[in-house]
Amino acid sequence: MPRPVTGLLDANVLYSNALRNLLLQLALNDAFEARWTDRIEDEWLRNLEDRTRDRVSQRTLPLIRKHFPDAIICDFDADQAIGSTDPKARHVAGAAVAVQACALITNNLNDFDASELAKLGVRVLSPDVFSLSYSTKHRALSKPQHERRRPTLRRACLPGTLPTSSSERG
């Protein structure tokens, strides 16, 4: 089976519990290989409310790390200038280029120089466009549910990551 495409997840697609679960479930179903950096993870956690941050740090993050042990990108140029990419987003763009990500998945499309990143093989996509384009093309998602290798999103798959209160819902 061919290796799935690599998608770099920006911090802003990790905030919403529903969006995070959707993207991570797609990755669990081998639609793509989810990657991010420690800095992206820190940004995600730093921008959560204190109560939510504590719960995510104690419950959600250990589960994500268990299911995605190779997701963290370590060796990349965090200050790499790529066209007119916002200086605050250079670490995200640099990581995407370093792992030869096919897609940089972000809600902050204007922070990235999409044409320069495209020259380096990275498409800057919103989570909506990414989910639609890859989910319709990928075999693991087009199979009937009983033929899939991994379960669909439910509490048994990633316990503790589903919203338990209105404050964590995106």
C-alpha positions as CSV (number, residue, x, y, z in Angstrom):
1,M,0.0,0.0,0.0
2,P,1.4,3.4,-0.9
3,R,2.5,5.7,1.9
4,P,-0.2,8.3,2.7
5,V,0.5,12.0,2.1
6,T,1.9,14.0,4.9
7,G,-0.1,16.8,6.4
8,L,1.4,19.4,8.8
9,L,-1.3,20.5,11.3
10,D,-1.0,24.2,12.3
11,A,-2.0,25.0,15.9
12,N,-5.2,26.7,14.9
13,V,-6.7,23.4,13.6
14,L,-6.0,21.8,16.9
15,Y,-8.1,24.2,19.1
16,S,-11.5,22.9,18.1
17,N,-12.2,19.6,19.6
18,A,-14.4,18.5,16.7
19,L,-11.9,19.6,14.0
20,R,-9.0,18.1,15.9
21,N,-10.9,14.8,16.2
22,L,-11.8,14.8,12.6
23,L,-8.3,15.4,11.3
24,L,-6.8,12.9,13.7
25,Q,-9.4,10.3,12.8
26,L,-8.6,10.8,9.1
27,A,-4.9,10.2,10.0
28,L,-5.8,7.1,12.1
29,N,-7.7,5.8,9.0
30,D,-4.5,6.3,7.0
31,A,-5.9,9.1,4.9
32,F,-2.7,11.1,5.6
33,E,0.2,11.1,8.0
34,A,-0.4,13.9,10.6
35,R,2.7,15.8,11.7
36,W,3.4,18.9,13.9
37,T,6.2,20.3,16.0
38,D,6.7,20.9,19.7
39,R,6.3,24.6,19.0
40,I,2.9,24.1,17.3
41,E,1.8,21.9,20.2
42,D,3.0,24.6,22.7
43,E,1.1,27.3,20.8
44,W,-2.1,25.2,20.8
45,L,-1.9,24.6,24.5
46,R,-0.8,28.1,25.4
47,N,-3.9,29.6,23.7
48,L,-6.5,27.4,25.5
49,E,-8.3,28.5,28.6
50,D,-6.6,27.4,31.8
51,R,-9.2,24.8,32.7
52,T,-9.3,23.4,29.2
53,R,-5.5,23.5,28.9
54,D,-5.2,21.4,32.1
55,R,-7.7,18.8,30.9
56,V,-6.1,18.6,27.4
57,S,-2.6,18.4,28.9
58,Q,-3.6,15.6,31.3
59,R,-6.0,13.6,29.2
60,T,-6.0,14.4,25.5
61,L,-2.4,15.0,24.8
62,P,-1.2,11.7,26.2
63,L,-3.7,9.9,24.0
64,I,-2.7,11.8,21.0
65,R,1.0,11.0,21.6
66,K,0.2,7.4,22.1
67,H,-1.6,7.1,18.8
68,F,0.8,9.4,16.9
69,P,4.3,8.7,18.4
70,D,6.2,9.9,15.3
71,A,4.2,13.0,14.7
72,I,6.6,15.5,16.2
73,I,9.1,17.1,13.8
74,C,12.4,18.0,15.4
75,D,14.9,18.7,12.7
76,F,13.9,21.8,10.7
77,D,14.7,25.5,10.2
78,A,12.2,27.4,12.3
79,D,13.4,30.7,10.9
80,Q,13.4,29.8,7.2
81,A,12.0,32.8,5.2
82,I,9.7,31.5,2.5
83,G,8.5,34.3,0.3
84,S,6.1,36.6,2.2
85,T,5.1,34.1,4.9
86,D,4.4,35.9,8.1
87,P,7.5,35.8,10.4
88,K,5.4,34.4,13.2
89,A,4.4,31.5,10.9
90,R,7.9,30.7,9.6
91,H,8.3,27.8,12.0
92,V,5.2,26.2,10.6
93,A,6.2,26.7,7.0
94,G,9.7,25.5,7.7
95,A,8.5,22.3,9.3
96,A,6.2,21.6,6.4
97,V,9.1,22.0,3.9
98,A,11.4,19.9,6.1
99,V,9.1,16.8,6.1
100,Q,8.1,17.4,2.6
101,A,4.5,17.7,3.7
102,C,2.1,17.6,0.8
103,A,-0.3,19.9,2.7
104,L,0.0,22.5,5.4
105,I,-3.4,22.5,7.1
106,T,-4.3,25.8,8.6
107,N,-7.2,28.3,9.1
108,N,-4.7,31.1,8.7
109,L,-4.3,30.9,5.0
110,N,-3.1,34.5,4.7
111,D,-0.1,33.9,6.9
112,F,1.6,31.8,4.3
113,D,3.0,32.5,0.9
114,A,1.1,29.7,-0.9
115,S,2.8,30.2,-4.2
116,E,6.3,30.0,-2.8
117,L,5.4,27.0,-0.7
118,A,3.9,25.3,-3.8
119,K,7.2,25.7,-5.5
120,L,8.6,23.6,-2.6
121,G,5.9,21.0,-2.9
122,V,3.6,22.2,-0.1
123,R,0.0,23.1,-0.6
124,V,-1.5,25.5,1.9
125,L,-5.1,24.3,2.6
126,S,-7.9,25.0,4.9
127,P,-9.0,22.0,7.0
128,D,-12.3,22.0,5.0
129,V,-10.6,21.8,1.6
130,F,-8.1,19.2,2.9
131,S,-10.7,17.0,4.4
132,L,-12.9,17.0,1.4
133,S,-10.2,16.5,-1.2
134,Y,-8.4,13.7,0.6
135,S,-11.3,11.9,2.2
136,T,-13.0,11.5,-1.2
137,K,-9.8,10.1,-2.8
138,H,-8.6,7.8,-0.1
139,R,-9.5,4.2,-0.1
140,A,-9.6,3.8,3.7
141,L,-12.5,6.2,3.9
142,S,-14.4,4.9,0.9
143,K,-14.6,1.3,2.2
144,P,-17.7,0.2,4.0
145,Q,-17.2,0.7,7.8
146,H,-17.0,-3.0,8.5
147,E,-14.0,-3.4,6.2
148,R,-11.9,-0.6,7.7
149,R,-8.7,-1.4,9.6
150,R,-9.4,1.1,12.3
151,P,-12.6,2.2,14.0
152,T,-14.4,5.3,13.2
153,L,-14.4,8.2,15.6
154,R,-15.9,7.3,18.9
155,R,-15.0,7.4,22.5
156,A,-13.5,3.9,22.3
157,C,-11.0,5.1,19.7
158,L,-9.6,8.2,21.4
159,P,-11.2,8.2,24.9
160,G,-11.1,11.6,26.6
161,T,-10.8,13.6,23.4
162,L,-14.5,14.1,22.7
163,P,-16.0,17.2,24.2
164,T,-17.2,16.7,27.7
165,S,-18.4,20.2,28.3
166,S,-19.4,23.2,26.3
167,S,-16.2,25.1,27.2
168,E,-14.1,22.6,25.1
169,R,-16.4,22.5,22.1
170,G,-15.0,24.6,19.2
